[in-house]
Amino acid sequence: METATLERMVEPVSRCLTPEVARQIVALRAEPELEQRVEELACKADNGQLTEAERDEYESYVRASKFISILQSKARALLSRPLP
């Protein structure tokens, strides 16, 4: 349900993408320090060791990641279309 809602929210934004902006969105990557922090929190989550603050932090990263993934998917779709 959350992903479907995000898809609907991103759709108007995706209609505004230019090919150059779409390429930049597709190329987005998290900084290594952030990736390491998310990985650390994921490991703690798997082991049931997250504090409440860490759980909130981790859930924020997960939501942001879903949003960016959907936006990147829309950008890839735009780039895969033939030029007019």
mmCIF file of the N, C-alpha and C atoms, coordinates in Angstrom:
data_MODEL
# 
_entry.id   MODEL 
# 
loop_
_atom_site.group_PDB 
_atom_site.id 
_atom_site.type_symbol 
_atom_site.label_atom_id 
_atom_site.label_alt_id 
_atom_site.label_comp_id 
_atom_site.label_asym_id 
_atom_site.label_entity_id 
_atom_site.label_seq_id 
_atom_site.pdbx_PDB_ins_code 
_atom_site.Cartn_x 
_atom_site.Cartn_y 
_atom_site.Cartn_z 
_atom_site.occupancy 
_atom_site.B_iso_or_equiv 
_atom_site.pdbx_formal_charge 
_atom_site.auth_seq_id 
_atom_site.auth_comp_id 
_atom_site.auth_asym_id 
_atom_site.auth_atom_id 
_atom_site.pdbx_PDB_model_num 
ATOM 1   N N  . MET A 1 1  ? 0.828  -1.199 0.000   1.00 0.00 ? 1  MET A N  1 
ATOM 2   C CA . MET A 1 1  ? 0.000  0.000  0.000   1.00 0.00 ? 1  MET A CA 1 
ATOM 3   C C  . MET A 1 1  ? 0.866  1.255  0.000   1.00 0.00 ? 1  MET A C  1 
ATOM 4   N N  . GLU A 1 2  ? 1.900  1.271  0.837   1.00 0.00 ? 2  GLU A N  1 
ATOM 5   C CA . GLU A 1 2  ? 2.768  2.443  0.919   1.00 0.00 ? 2  GLU A CA 1 
ATOM 6   C C  . GLU A 1 2  ? 3.446  2.713  -0.420  1.00 0.00 ? 2  GLU A C  1 
ATOM 7   N N  . THR A 1 3  ? 3.918  1.658  -1.077  1.00 0.00 ? 3  THR A N  1 
ATOM 8   C CA . THR A 1 3  ? 4.596  1.830  -2.362  1.00 0.00 ? 3  THR A CA 1 
ATOM 9   C C  . THR A 1 3  ? 3.632  2.366  -3.409  1.00 0.00 ? 3  THR A C  1 
ATOM 10  N N  . ALA A 1 4  ? 2.412  1.879  -3.422  1.00 0.00 ? 4  ALA A N  1 
ATOM 11  C CA . ALA A 1 4  ? 1.420  2.370  -4.384  1.00 0.00 ? 4  ALA A CA 1 
ATOM 12  C C  . ALA A 1 4  ? 1.127  3.846  -4.145  1.00 0.00 ? 4  ALA A C  1 
ATOM 13  N N  . THR A 1 5  ? 1.050  4.246  -2.902  1.00 0.00 ? 5  THR A N  1 
ATOM 14  C CA . THR A 1 5  ? 0.823  5.652  -2.570  1.00 0.00 ? 5  THR A CA 1 
ATOM 15  C C  . THR A 1 5  ? 1.995  6.498  -3.039  1.00 0.00 ? 5  THR A C  1 
ATOM 16  N N  . LEU A 1 6  ? 3.207  6.023  -2.788  1.00 0.00 ? 6  LEU A N  1 
ATOM 17  C CA . LEU A 1 6  ? 4.393  6.751  -3.239  1.00 0.00 ? 6  LEU A CA 1 
ATOM 18  C C  . LEU A 1 6  ? 4.415  6.869  -4.757  1.00 0.00 ? 6  LEU A C  1 
ATOM 19  N N  . GLU A 1 7  ? 4.054  5.790  -5.446  1.00 0.00 ? 7  GLU A N  1 
ATOM 20  C CA . GLU A 1 7  ? 4.005  5.812  -6.916  1.00 0.00 ? 7  GLU A CA 1 
ATOM 21  C C  . GLU A 1 7  ? 3.074  6.929  -7.392  1.00 0.00 ? 7  GLU A C  1 
ATOM 22  N N  . ARG A 1 8  ? 1.912  7.031  -6.769  1.00 0.00 ? 8  ARG A N  1 
ATOM 23  C CA . ARG A 1 8  ? 0.942  8.056  -7.160  1.00 0.00 ? 8  ARG A CA 1 
ATOM 24  C C  . ARG A 1 8  ? 1.465  9.455  -6.867  1.00 0.00 ? 8  ARG A C  1 
ATOM 25  N N  . MET A 1 9  ? 2.212  9.605  -5.771  1.00 0.00 ? 9  MET A N  1 
ATOM 26  C CA . MET A 1 9  ? 2.759  10.908 -5.411  1.00 0.00 ? 9  MET A CA 1 
ATOM 27  C C  . MET A 1 9  ? 3.889  11.322 -6.348  1.00 0.00 ? 9  MET A C  1 
ATOM 28  N N  . VAL A 1 10 ? 4.664  10.364 -6.826  1.00 0.00 ? 10 VAL A N  1 
ATOM 29  C CA . VAL A 1 10 ? 5.822  10.646 -7.676  1.00 0.00 ? 10 VAL A CA 1 
ATOM 30  C C  . VAL A 1 10 ? 5.402  10.892 -9.122  1.00 0.00 ? 10 VAL A C  1 
ATOM 31  N N  . GLU A 1 11 ? 4.280  10.360 -9.542  1.00 0.00 ? 11 GLU A N  1 
ATOM 32  C CA . GLU A 1 11 ? 3.865  10.459 -10.947 1.00 0.00 ? 11 GLU A CA 1 
ATOM 33  C C  . GLU A 1 11 ? 3.876  11.894 -11.476 1.00 0.00 ? 11 GLU A C  1 
ATOM 34  N N  . PRO A 1 12 ? 3.300  12.876 -10.782 1.00 0.00 ? 12 PRO A N  1 
ATOM 35  C CA . PRO A 1 12 ? 3.361  14.244 -11.322 1.00 0.00 ? 12 PRO A CA 1 
ATOM 36  C C  . PRO A 1 12 ? 4.790  14.767 -11.450 1.00 0.00 ? 12 PRO A C  1 
ATOM 37  N N  . VAL A 1 13 ? 5.647  14.385 -10.545 1.00 0.00 ? 13 VAL A N  1 
ATOM 38  C CA . VAL A 1 13 ? 7.044  14.806 -10.616 1.00 0.00 ? 13 VAL A CA 1 
ATOM 39  C C  . VAL A 1 13 ? 7.712  14.179 -11.827 1.00 0.00 ? 13 VAL A C  1 
ATOM 40  N N  . SER A 1 14 ? 7.437  12.913 -12.058 1.00 0.00 ? 14 SER A N  1 
ATOM 41  C CA . SER A 1 14 ? 8.085  12.220 -13.175 1.00 0.00 ? 14 SER A CA 1 
ATOM 42  C C  . SER A 1 14 ? 7.697  12.823 -14.517 1.00 0.00 ? 14 SER A C  1 
ATOM 43  N N  . ARG A 1 15 ? 6.520  13.407 -14.612 1.00 0.00 ? 15 ARG A N  1 
ATOM 44  C CA . ARG A 1 15 ? 6.098  14.047 -15.863 1.00 0.00 ? 15 ARG A CA 1 
ATOM 45  C C  . ARG A 1 15 ? 6.888  15.318 -16.147 1.00 0.00 ? 15 ARG A C  1 
ATOM 46  N N  . CYS A 1 16 ? 7.565  15.840 -15.140 1.00 0.00 ? 16 CYS A N  1 
ATOM 47  C CA . CYS A 1 16 ? 8.360  17.064 -15.300 1.00 0.00 ? 16 CYS A CA 1 
ATOM 48  C C  . CYS A 1 16 ? 9.821  16.786 -15.636 1.00 0.00 ? 16 CYS A C  1 
ATOM 49  N N  . LEU A 1 17 ? 10.212 15.526 -15.647 1.00 0.00 ? 17 LEU A N  1 
ATOM 50  C CA . LEU A 1 17 ? 11.617 15.185 -15.858 1.00 0.00 ? 17 LEU A CA 1 
ATOM 51  C C  . LEU A 1 17 ? 12.065 15.428 -17.292 1.00 0.00 ? 17 LEU A C  1 
ATOM 52  N N  . THR A 1 18 ? 13.238 15.999 -17.406 1.00 0.00 ? 18 THR A N  1 
ATOM 53  C CA . THR A 1 18 ? 13.906 16.086 -18.698 1.00 0.00 ? 18 THR A CA 1 
ATOM 54  C C  . THR A 1 18 ? 14.871 14.911 -18.769 1.00 0.00 ? 18 THR A C  1 
ATOM 55  N N  . PRO A 1 19 ? 15.336 14.547 -19.950 1.00 0.00 ? 19 PRO A N  1 
ATOM 56  C CA . PRO A 1 19 ? 16.310 13.452 -20.025 1.00 0.00 ? 19 PRO A CA 1 
ATOM 57  C C  . PRO A 1 19 ? 17.560 13.697 -19.168 1.00 0.00 ? 19 PRO A C  1 
ATOM 58  N N  . GLU A 1 20 ? 18.056 14.920 -19.134 1.00 0.00 ? 20 GLU A N  1 
ATOM 59  C CA . GLU A 1 20 ? 19.259 15.202 -18.340 1.00 0.00 ? 20 GLU A CA 1 
ATOM 60  C C  . GLU A 1 20 ? 18.999 15.016 -16.847 1.00 0.00 ? 20 GLU A C  1 
ATOM 61  N N  . VAL A 1 21 ? 17.872 15.522 -16.372 1.00 0.00 ? 21 VAL A N  1 
ATOM 62  C CA . VAL A 1 21 ? 17.528 15.353 -14.958 1.00 0.00 ? 21 VAL A CA 1 
ATOM 63  C C  . VAL A 1 21 ? 17.297 13.872 -14.657 1.00 0.00 ? 21 VAL A C  1 
ATOM 64  N N  . ALA A 1 22 ? 16.657 13.164 -15.567 1.00 0.00 ? 22 ALA A N  1 
ATOM 65  C CA . ALA A 1 22 ? 16.419 11.726 -15.380 1.00 0.00 ? 22 ALA A CA 1 
ATOM 66  C C  . ALA A 1 22 ? 17.745 10.979 -15.241 1.00 0.00 ? 22 ALA A C  1 
ATOM 67  N N  . ARG A 1 23 ? 18.726 11.324 -16.072 1.00 0.00 ? 23 ARG A N  1 
ATOM 68  C CA . ARG A 1 23 ? 20.042 10.674 -15.962 1.00 0.00 ? 23 ARG A CA 1 
ATOM 69  C C  . ARG A 1 23 ? 20.683 10.951 -14.603 1.00 0.00 ? 23 ARG A C  1 
ATOM 70  N N  . GLN A 1 24 ? 20.541 12.164 -14.118 1.00 0.00 ? 24 GLN A N  1 
ATOM 71  C CA . GLN A 1 24 ? 21.104 12.503 -12.808 1.00 0.00 ? 24 GLN A CA 1 
ATOM 72  C C  . GLN A 1 24 ? 20.407 11.739 -11.687 1.00 0.00 ? 24 GLN A C  1 
ATOM 73  N N  . ILE A 1 25 ? 19.096 11.584 -11.797 1.00 0.00 ? 25 ILE A N  1 
ATOM 74  C CA . ILE A 1 25 ? 18.346 10.838 -10.776 1.00 0.00 ? 25 ILE A CA 1 
ATOM 75  C C  . ILE A 1 25 ? 18.753 9.370  -10.790 1.00 0.00 ? 25 ILE A C  1 
ATOM 76  N N  . VAL A 1 26 ? 18.877 8.799  -11.987 1.00 0.00 ? 26 VAL A N  1 
ATOM 77  C CA . VAL A 1 26 ? 19.292 7.394  -12.093 1.00 0.00 ? 26 VAL A CA 1 
ATOM 78  C C  . VAL A 1 26 ? 20.667 7.192  -11.452 1.00 0.00 ? 26 VAL A C  1 
ATOM 79  N N  . ALA A 1 27 ? 21.529 8.182  -11.561 1.00 0.00 ? 27 ALA A N  1 
ATOM 80  C CA . ALA A 1 27 ? 22.895 8.075  -11.043 1.00 0.00 ? 27 ALA A CA 1 
ATOM 81  C C  . ALA A 1 27 ? 23.004 8.345  -9.539  1.00 0.00 ? 27 ALA A C  1 
ATOM 82  N N  . LEU A 1 28 ? 21.912 8.754  -8.884  1.00 0.00 ? 28 LEU A N  1 
ATOM 83  C CA . LEU A 1 28 ? 21.969 9.048  -7.446  1.00 0.00 ? 28 LEU A CA 1 
ATOM 84  C C  . LEU A 1 28 ? 22.432 7.834  -6.649  1.00 0.00 ? 28 LEU A C  1 
ATOM 85  N N  . ARG A 1 29 ? 23.350 8.065  -5.759  1.00 0.00 ? 29 ARG A N  1 
ATOM 86  C CA . ARG A 1 29 ? 23.832 7.024  -4.846  1.00 0.00 ? 29 ARG A CA 1 
ATOM 87  C C  . ARG A 1 29 ? 24.058 7.646  -3.473  1.00 0.00 ? 29 ARG A C  1 
ATOM 88  N N  . ALA A 1 30 ? 23.820 6.880  -2.452  1.00 0.00 ? 30 ALA A N  1 
ATOM 89  C CA . ALA A 1 30 ? 24.072 7.354  -1.091  1.00 0.00 ? 30 ALA A CA 1 
ATOM 90  C C  . ALA A 1 30 ? 25.567 7.421  -0.843  1.00 0.00 ? 30 ALA A C  1 
ATOM 91  N N  . GLU A 1 31 ? 25.949 8.323  0.033   1.00 0.00 ? 31 GLU A N  1 
ATOM 92  C CA . GLU A 1 31 ? 27.352 8.419  0.427   1.00 0.00 ? 31 GLU A CA 1 
ATOM 93  C C  . GLU A 1 31 ? 27.738 7.151  1.178   1.00 0.00 ? 31 GLU A C  1 
ATOM 94  N N  . PRO A 1 32 ? 28.992 6.735  1.069   1.00 0.00 ? 32 PRO A N  1 
ATOM 95  C CA . PRO A 1 32 ? 29.431 5.502  1.728   1.00 0.00 ? 32 PRO A CA 1 
ATOM 96  C C  . PRO A 1 32 ? 29.146 5.480  3.234   1.00 0.00 ? 32 PRO A C  1 
ATOM 97  N N  . GLU A 1 33 ? 29.291 6.628  3.903   1.00 0.00 ? 33 GLU A N  1 
ATOM 98  C CA . GLU A 1 33 ? 29.028 6.672  5.350   1.00 0.00 ? 33 GLU A CA 1 
ATOM 99  C C  . GLU A 1 33 ? 27.557 6.385  5.643   1.00 0.00 ? 33 GLU A C  1 
ATOM 100 N N  . LEU A 1 34 ? 26.680 6.904  4.799   1.00 0.00 ? 34 LEU A N  1 
ATOM 101 C CA . LEU A 1 34 ? 25.248 6.670  4.985   1.00 0.00 ? 34 LEU A CA 1 
ATOM 102 C C  . LEU A 1 34 ? 24.912 5.211  4.705   1.00 0.00 ? 34 LEU A C  1 
ATOM 103 N N  . GLU A 1 35 ? 25.480 4.650  3.644   1.00 0.00 ? 35 GLU A N  1 
ATOM 104 C CA . GLU A 1 35 ? 25.253 3.235  3.345   1.00 0.00 ? 35 GLU A CA 1 
ATOM 105 C C  . GLU A 1 35 ? 25.705 2.358  4.515   1.00 0.00 ? 35 GLU A C  1 
ATOM 106 N N  . GLN A 1 36 ? 26.839 2.715  5.092   1.00 0.00 ? 36 GLN A N  1 
ATOM 107 C CA . GLN A 1 36 ? 27.362 1.951  6.227   1.00 0.00 ? 36 GLN A CA 1 
ATOM 108 C C  . GLN A 1 36 ? 26.420 2.044  7.430   1.00 0.00 ? 36 GLN A C  1 
ATOM 109 N N  . ARG A 1 37 ? 25.884 3.234  7.679   1.00 0.00 ? 37 ARG A N  1 
ATOM 110 C CA . ARG A 1 37 ? 24.962 3.414  8.809   1.00 0.00 ? 37 ARG A CA 1 
ATOM 111 C C  . ARG A 1 37 ? 23.685 2.601  8.587   1.00 0.00 ? 37 ARG A C  1 
ATOM 112 N N  . VAL A 1 38 ? 23.152 2.641  7.382   1.00 0.00 ? 38 VAL A N  1 
ATOM 113 C CA . VAL A 1 38 ? 21.931 1.883  7.087   1.00 0.00 ? 38 VAL A CA 1 
ATOM 114 C C  . VAL A 1 38 ? 22.198 0.389  7.253   1.00 0.00 ? 38 VAL A C  1 
ATOM 115 N N  . GLU A 1 39 ? 23.331 -0.057 6.780   1.00 0.00 ? 39 GLU A N  1 
ATOM 116 C CA . GLU A 1 39 ? 23.695 -1.469 6.914   1.00 0.00 ? 39 GLU A CA 1 
ATOM 117 C C  . GLU A 1 39 ? 23.799 -1.866 8.390   1.00 0.00 ? 39 GLU A C  1 
ATOM 118 N N  . GLU A 1 40 ? 24.398 -0.998 9.193   1.00 0.00 ? 40 GLU A N  1 
ATOM 119 C CA . GLU A 1 40 ? 24.525 -1.247 10.638  1.00 0.00 ? 40 GLU A CA 1 
ATOM 120 C C  . GLU A 1 40 ? 23.145 -1.360 11.290  1.00 0.00 ? 40 GLU A C  1 
ATOM 121 N N  . LEU A 1 41 ? 22.260 -0.431 10.939  1.00 0.00 ? 41 LEU A N  1 
ATOM 122 C CA . LEU A 1 41 ? 20.914 -0.464 11.505  1.00 0.00 ? 41 LEU A CA 1 
ATOM 123 C C  . LEU A 1 41 ? 20.139 -1.689 11.024  1.00 0.00 ? 41 LEU A C  1 
ATOM 124 N N  . ALA A 1 42 ? 20.322 -2.066 9.768   1.00 0.00 ? 42 ALA A N  1 
ATOM 125 C CA . ALA A 1 42 ? 19.641 -3.251 9.233   1.00 0.00 ? 42 ALA A CA 1 
ATOM 126 C C  . ALA A 1 42 ? 20.080 -4.499 9.987   1.00 0.00 ? 42 ALA A C  1 
ATOM 127 N N  . CYS A 1 43 ? 21.363 -4.594 10.273  1.00 0.00 ? 43 CYS A N  1 
ATOM 128 C CA . CYS A 1 43 ? 21.888 -5.744 11.010  1.00 0.00 ? 43 CYS A CA 1 
ATOM 129 C C  . CYS A 1 43 ? 21.294 -5.781 12.419  1.00 0.00 ? 43 CYS A C  1 
ATOM 130 N N  . LYS A 1 44 ? 21.251 -4.625 13.065  1.00 0.00 ? 44 LYS A N  1 
ATOM 131 C CA . LYS A 1 44 ? 20.675 -4.566 14.408  1.00 0.00 ? 44 LYS A CA 1 
ATOM 132 C C  . LYS A 1 44 ? 19.188 -4.906 14.368  1.00 0.00 ? 44 LYS A C  1 
ATOM 133 N N  . ALA A 1 45 ? 18.500 -4.462 13.314  1.00 0.00 ? 45 ALA A N  1 
ATOM 134 C CA . ALA A 1 45 ? 17.068 -4.766 13.176  1.00 0.00 ? 45 ALA A CA 1 
ATOM 135 C C  . ALA A 1 45 ? 16.854 -6.261 13.020  1.00 0.00 ? 45 ALA A C  1 
ATOM 136 N N  . ASP A 1 46 ? 17.699 -6.898 12.218  1.00 0.00 ? 46 ASP A N  1 
ATOM 137 C CA . ASP A 1 46 ? 17.601 -8.343 12.013  1.00 0.00 ? 46 ASP A CA 1 
ATOM 138 C C  . ASP A 1 46 ? 17.792 -9.112 13.314  1.00 0.00 ? 46 ASP A C  1 
ATOM 139 N N  . ASN A 1 47 ? 18.579 -8.543 14.212  1.00 0.00 ? 47 ASN A N  1 
ATOM 140 C CA . ASN A 1 47 ? 18.867 -9.207 15.489  1.00 0.00 ? 47 ASN A CA 1 
ATOM 141 C C  . ASN A 1 47 ? 17.991 -8.704 16.626  1.00 0.00 ? 47 ASN A C  1 
ATOM 142 N N  . GLY A 1 48 ? 17.016 -7.839 16.309  1.00 0.00 ? 48 GLY A N  1 
ATOM 143 C CA . GLY A 1 48 ? 16.117 -7.328 17.334  1.00 0.00 ? 48 GLY A CA 1 
ATOM 144 C C  . GLY A 1 48 ? 16.801 -6.437 18.357  1.00 0.00 ? 48 GLY A C  1 
ATOM 145 N N  . GLN A 1 49 ? 17.822 -5.696 17.930  1.00 0.00 ? 49 GLN A N  1 
ATOM 146 C CA . GLN A 1 49 ? 18.608 -4.899 18.871  1.00 0.00 ? 49 GLN A CA 1 
ATOM 147 C C  . GLN A 1 49 ? 18.477 -3.390 18.672  1.00 0.00 ? 49 GLN A C  1 
ATOM 148 N N  . LEU A 1 50 ? 17.512 -2.941 17.897  1.00 0.00 ? 50 LEU A N  1 
ATOM 149 C CA . LEU A 1 50 ? 17.359 -1.504 17.670  1.00 0.00 ? 50 LEU A CA 1 
ATOM 150 C C  . LEU A 1 50 ? 16.720 -0.818 18.867  1.00 0.00 ? 50 LEU A C  1 
ATOM 151 N N  . THR A 1 51 ? 17.247 0.356  19.205  1.00 0.00 ? 51 THR A N  1 
ATOM 152 C CA . THR A 1 51 ? 16.565 1.199  20.180  1.00 0.00 ? 51 THR A CA 1 
ATOM 153 C C  . THR A 1 51 ? 15.403 1.865  19.449  1.00 0.00 ? 51 THR A C  1 
ATOM 154 N N  . GLU A 1 52 ? 14.530 2.520  20.181  1.00 0.00 ? 52 GLU A N  1 
ATOM 155 C CA . GLU A 1 52 ? 13.403 3.201  19.552  1.00 0.00 ? 52 GLU A CA 1 
ATOM 156 C C  . GLU A 1 52 ? 13.901 4.295  18.602  1.00 0.00 ? 52 GLU A C  1 
ATOM 157 N N  . ALA A 1 53 ? 14.907 5.043  19.012  1.00 0.00 ? 53 ALA A N  1 
ATOM 158 C CA . ALA A 1 53 ? 15.464 6.105  18.168  1.00 0.00 ? 53 ALA A CA 1 
ATOM 159 C C  . ALA A 1 53 ? 16.088 5.507  16.905  1.00 0.00 ? 53 ALA A C  1 
ATOM 160 N N  . GLU A 1 54 ? 16.791 4.403  17.036  1.00 0.00 ? 54 GLU A N  1 
ATOM 161 C CA . GLU A 1 54 ? 17.393 3.749  15.877  1.00 0.00 ? 54 GLU A CA 1 
ATOM 162 C C  . GLU A 1 54 ? 16.326 3.204  14.938  1.00 0.00 ? 54 GLU A C  1 
ATOM 163 N N  . ARG A 1 55 ? 15.245 2.691  15.508  1.00 0.00 ? 55 ARG A N  1 
ATOM 164 C CA . ARG A 1 55 ? 14.148 2.182  14.673  1.00 0.00 ? 55 ARG A CA 1 
ATOM 165 C C  . ARG A 1 55 ? 13.546 3.317  13.846  1.00 0.00 ? 55 ARG A C  1 
ATOM 166 N N  . ASP A 1 56 ? 13.328 4.471  14.483  1.00 0.00 ? 56 ASP A N  1 
ATOM 167 C CA . ASP A 1 56 ? 12.805 5.634  13.763  1.00 0.00 ? 56 ASP A CA 1 
ATOM 168 C C  . ASP A 1 56 ? 13.766 6.062  12.653  1.00 0.00 ? 56 ASP A C  1 
ATOM 169 N N  . GLU A 1 57 ? 15.051 6.096  12.979  1.00 0.00 ? 57 GLU A N  1 
ATOM 170 C CA . GLU A 1 57 ? 16.066 6.467  11.998  1.00 0.00 ? 57 GLU A CA 1 
ATOM 171 C C  . GLU A 1 57 ? 16.066 5.485  10.828  1.00 0.00 ? 57 GLU A C  1 
ATOM 172 N N  . TYR A 1 58 ? 16.053 4.198  11.133  1.00 0.00 ? 58 TYR A N  1 
ATOM 173 C CA . TYR A 1 58 ? 16.081 3.163  10.106  1.00 0.00 ? 58 TYR A CA 1 
ATOM 174 C C  . TYR A 1 58 ? 14.834 3.236  9.224   1.00 0.00 ? 58 TYR A C  1 
ATOM 175 N N  . GLU A 1 59 ? 13.679 3.410  9.832   1.00 0.00 ? 59 GLU A N  1 
ATOM 176 C CA . GLU A 1 59 ? 12.441 3.505  9.062   1.00 0.00 ? 59 GLU A CA 1 
ATOM 177 C C  . GLU A 1 59 ? 12.453 4.723  8.138   1.00 0.00 ? 59 GLU A C  1 
ATOM 178 N N  . SER A 1 60 ? 13.069 5.811  8.592   1.00 0.00 ? 60 SER A N  1 
ATOM 179 C CA . SER A 1 60 ? 13.204 6.994  7.742   1.00 0.00 ? 60 SER A CA 1 
ATOM 180 C C  . SER A 1 60 ? 14.050 6.684  6.517   1.00 0.00 ? 60 SER A C  1 
ATOM 181 N N  . TYR A 1 61 ? 15.146 5.967  6.726   1.00 0.00 ? 61 TYR A N  1 
ATOM 182 C CA . TYR A 1 61 ? 16.000 5.577  5.602   1.00 0.00 ? 61 TYR A CA 1 
ATOM 183 C C  . TYR A 1 61 ? 15.260 4.665  4.637   1.00 0.00 ? 61 TYR A C  1 
ATOM 184 N N  . VAL A 1 62 ? 14.486 3.739  5.178   1.00 0.00 ? 62 VAL A N  1 
ATOM 185 C CA . VAL A 1 62 ? 13.738 2.810  4.328   1.00 0.00 ? 62 VAL A CA 1 
ATOM 186 C C  . VAL A 1 62 ? 12.713 3.571  3.489   1.00 0.00 ? 62 VAL A C  1 
ATOM 187 N N  . ARG A 1 63 ? 11.984 4.496  4.107   1.00 0.00 ? 63 ARG A N  1 
ATOM 188 C CA . ARG A 1 63 ? 10.997 5.283  3.361   1.00 0.00 ? 63 ARG A CA 1 
ATOM 189 C C  . ARG A 1 63 ? 11.664 6.133  2.281   1.00 0.00 ? 63 ARG A C  1 
ATOM 190 N N  . ALA A 1 64 ? 12.749 6.780  2.629   1.00 0.00 ? 64 ALA A N  1 
ATOM 191 C CA . ALA A 1 64 ? 13.470 7.609  1.653   1.00 0.00 ? 64 ALA A CA 1 
ATOM 192 C C  . ALA A 1 64 ? 13.982 6.750  0.502   1.00 0.00 ? 64 ALA A C  1 
ATOM 193 N N  . SER A 1 65 ? 14.484 5.571  0.824   1.00 0.00 ? 65 SER A N  1 
ATOM 194 C CA . SER A 1 65 ? 14.996 4.664  -0.197  1.00 0.00 ? 65 SER A CA 1 
ATOM 195 C C  . SER A 1 65 ? 13.887 4.234  -1.155  1.00 0.00 ? 65 SER A C  1 
ATOM 196 N N  . LYS A 1 66 ? 12.707 3.945  -0.623  1.00 0.00 ? 66 LYS A N  1 
ATOM 197 C CA . LYS A 1 66 ? 11.570 3.575  -1.481  1.00 0.00 ? 66 LYS A CA 1 
ATOM 198 C C  . LYS A 1 66 ? 11.218 4.721  -2.421  1.00 0.00 ? 66 LYS A C  1 
ATOM 199 N N  . PHE A 1 67 ? 11.182 5.927  -1.875  1.00 0.00 ? 67 PHE A N  1 
ATOM 200 C CA . PHE A 1 67 ? 10.847 7.096  -2.682  1.00 0.00 ? 67 PHE A CA 1 
ATOM 201 C C  . PHE A 1 67 ? 11.856 7.276  -3.815  1.00 0.00 ? 67 PHE A C  1 
ATOM 202 N N  . ILE A 1 68 ? 13.134 7.218  -3.480  1.00 0.00 ? 68 ILE A N  1 
ATOM 203 C CA . ILE A 1 68 ? 14.184 7.401  -4.483  1.00 0.00 ? 68 ILE A CA 1 
ATOM 204 C C  . ILE A 1 68 ? 14.146 6.283  -5.511  1.00 0.00 ? 68 ILE A C  1 
ATOM 205 N N  . SER A 1 69 ? 13.901 5.056  -5.071  1.00 0.00 ? 69 SER A N  1 
ATOM 206 C CA . SER A 1 69 ? 13.827 3.923  -6.000  1.00 0.00 ? 69 SER A CA 1 
ATOM 207 C C  . SER A 1 69 ? 12.697 4.104  -7.006  1.00 0.00 ? 69 SER A C  1 
ATOM 208 N N  . ILE A 1 70 ? 11.553 4.562  -6.534  1.00 0.00 ? 70 ILE A N  1 
ATOM 209 C CA . ILE A 1 70 ? 10.419 4.791  -7.433  1.00 0.00 ? 70 ILE A CA 1 
ATOM 210 C C  . ILE A 1 70 ? 10.750 5.912  -8.409  1.00 0.00 ? 70 ILE A C  1 
ATOM 211 N N  . LEU A 1 71 ? 11.347 6.983  -7.918  1.00 0.00 ? 71 LEU A N  1 
ATOM 212 C CA . LEU A 1 71 ? 11.721 8.089  -8.785  1.00 0.00 ? 71 LEU A CA 1 
ATOM 213 C C  . LEU A 1 71 ? 12.753 7.640  -9.822  1.00 0.00 ? 71 LEU A C  1 
ATOM 214 N N  . GLN A 1 72 ? 13.700 6.819  -9.405  1.00 0.00 ? 72 GLN A N  1 
ATOM 215 C CA . GLN A 1 72 ? 14.684 6.294  -10.354 1.00 0.00 ? 72 GLN A CA 1 
ATOM 216 C C  . GLN A 1 72 ? 14.022 5.397  -11.389 1.00 0.00 ? 72 GLN A C  1 
ATOM 217 N N  . SER A 1 73 ? 13.049 4.619  -10.985 1.00 0.00 ? 73 SER A N  1 
ATOM 218 C CA . SER A 1 73 ? 12.322 3.770  -11.927 1.00 0.00 ? 73 SER A CA 1 
ATOM 219 C C  . SER A 1 73 ? 11.606 4.617  -12.978 1.00 0.00 ? 73 SER A C  1 
ATOM 220 N N  . LYS A 1 74 ? 10.973 5.688  -12.542 1.00 0.00 ? 74 LYS A N  1 
ATOM 221 C CA . LYS A 1 74 ? 10.291 6.590  -13.473 1.00 0.00 ? 74 LYS A CA 1 
ATOM 222 C C  . LYS A 1 74 ? 11.311 7.236  -14.416 1.00 0.00 ? 74 LYS A C  1 
ATOM 223 N N  . ALA A 1 75 ? 12.466 7.607  -13.876 1.00 0.00 ? 75 ALA A N  1 
ATOM 224 C CA . ALA A 1 75 ? 13.518 8.218  -14.699 1.00 0.00 ? 75 ALA A CA 1 
ATOM 225 C C  . ALA A 1 75 ? 14.034 7.224  -15.740 1.00 0.00 ? 75 ALA A C  1 
ATOM 226 N N  . ARG A 1 76 ? 14.243 5.978  -15.339 1.00 0.00 ? 76 ARG A N  1 
ATOM 227 C CA . ARG A 1 76 ? 14.694 4.954  -16.288 1.00 0.00 ? 76 ARG A CA 1 
ATOM 228 C C  . ARG A 1 76 ? 13.658 4.749  -17.393 1.00 0.00 ? 76 ARG A C  1 
ATOM 229 N N  . ALA A 1 77 ? 12.388 4.753  -17.009 1.00 0.00 ? 77 ALA A N  1 
ATOM 230 C CA . ALA A 1 77 ? 11.325 4.575  -18.004 1.00 0.00 ? 77 ALA A CA 1 
ATOM 231 C C  . ALA A 1 77 ? 11.355 5.709  -19.025 1.00 0.00 ? 77 ALA A C  1 
ATOM 232 N N  . LEU A 1 78 ? 11.557 6.928  -18.553 1.00 0.00 ? 78 LEU A N  1 
ATOM 233 C CA . LEU A 1 78 ? 11.632 8.066  -19.461 1.00 0.00 ? 78 LEU A CA 1 
ATOM 234 C C  . LEU A 1 78 ? 12.818 7.906  -20.410 1.00 0.00 ? 78 LEU A C  1 
ATOM 235 N N  . LEU A 1 79 ? 13.953 7.484  -19.881 1.00 0.00 ? 79 LEU A N  1 
ATOM 236 C CA . LEU A 1 79 ? 15.152 7.345  -20.708 1.00 0.00 ? 79 LEU A CA 1 
ATOM 237 C C  . LEU A 1 79 ? 15.064 6.192  -21.691 1.00 0.00 ? 79 LEU A C  1 
ATOM 238 N N  . SER A 1 80 ? 14.191 5.231  -21.430 1.00 0.00 ? 80 SER A N  1 
ATOM 239 C CA . SER A 1 80 ? 14.072 4.084  -22.330 1.00 0.00 ? 80 SER A CA 1 
ATOM 240 C C  . SER A 1 80 ? 13.138 4.369  -23.511 1.00 0.00 ? 80 SER A C  1 
ATOM 241 N N  . ARG A 1 81 ? 12.389 5.456  -23.440 1.00 0.00 ? 81 ARG A N  1 
ATOM 242 C CA . ARG A 1 81 ? 11.484 5.801  -24.533 1.00 0.00 ? 81 ARG A CA 1 
ATOM 243 C C  . ARG A 1 81 ? 12.272 6.396  -25.697 1.00 0.00 ? 81 ARG A C  1 
ATOM 244 N N  . PRO A 1 82 ? 11.807 6.135  -26.908 1.00 0.00 ? 82 PRO A N  1 
ATOM 245 C CA . PRO A 1 82 ? 12.467 6.746  -28.075 1.00 0.00 ? 82 PRO A CA 1 
ATOM 246 C C  . PRO A 1 82 ? 12.272 8.267  -28.048 1.00 0.00 ? 82 PRO A C  1 
ATOM 247 N N  . LEU A 1 83 ? 13.258 8.976  -28.538 1.00 0.00 ? 83 LEU A N  1 
ATOM 248 C CA . LEU A 1 83 ? 13.171 10.442 -28.606 1.00 0.00 ? 83 LEU A CA 1 
ATOM 249 C C  . LEU A 1 83 ? 12.122 10.841 -29.624 1.00 0.00 ? 83 LEU A C  1 
ATOM 250 N N  . PRO A 1 84 ? 11.394 11.919 -29.333 1.00 0.00 ? 84 PRO A N  1 
ATOM 251 C CA . PRO A 1 84 ? 10.350 12.387 -30.299 1.00 0.00 ? 84 PRO A CA 1 
ATOM 252 C C  . PRO A 1 84 ? 10.970 12.963 -31.546 1.00 0.00 ? 84 PRO A C  1 
# 
